Amino acid sequence: VSFHPEGVVLYPLRAENRRLERRVDILQEFLTPGKRLVDLSQFEESGEFLEGTGSLVLDRVNKKAYASLSQRTHASVVDKFCSELGYKPILFSAKYKDIPIYHTNVLVSVGAGFAIVCVESMSNQSYRDAVVSSLTEDGKDVIEISLEQCA
């Protein structure tokens, strides 16, 4: 679950036992007038997931959603999240020792005037260029960290 000016978002989770933690009845209390529930959990039926703010790193100021694609982060769900909340998706894939890094927040952090990124984990140059370009065009100083630092 995550909270936004537009409302509350429920995410499709890969781990079935974690799905039991959802309490829509409690979340309804946060839905004041003008706010809505964005329920993405229906993607679980097709085996597509987006594990919340681990899978997504949000630049709330510039309305960009950074996401490393993996078994826990599917492009179709990122796209739906972005269309519902007005974000631009910045998608890439990243690996550590040939294993996909499934939570984006392990390798990307976005601050007010800077971003910390493990660029070397990104599996190809076009992903690296797209992520760094997106961050720098928003005035962020990009601080690169190594694979060892993000592992």
Secondary structure, 3 states (H helix, E strand, C coil): CEEECCEEEECCCCCHHHHCCCCHHHHHHHCCCCCEEEECHHHHHHCCCECHHHHEEEECCCCEEEEECECCECHHHHHHHHHHHCCEEEEECEEECCEECCCHHHCEEECCCEEEECHHHECCHHHHHHHHHHHHHCCCEEEECCHHHHC
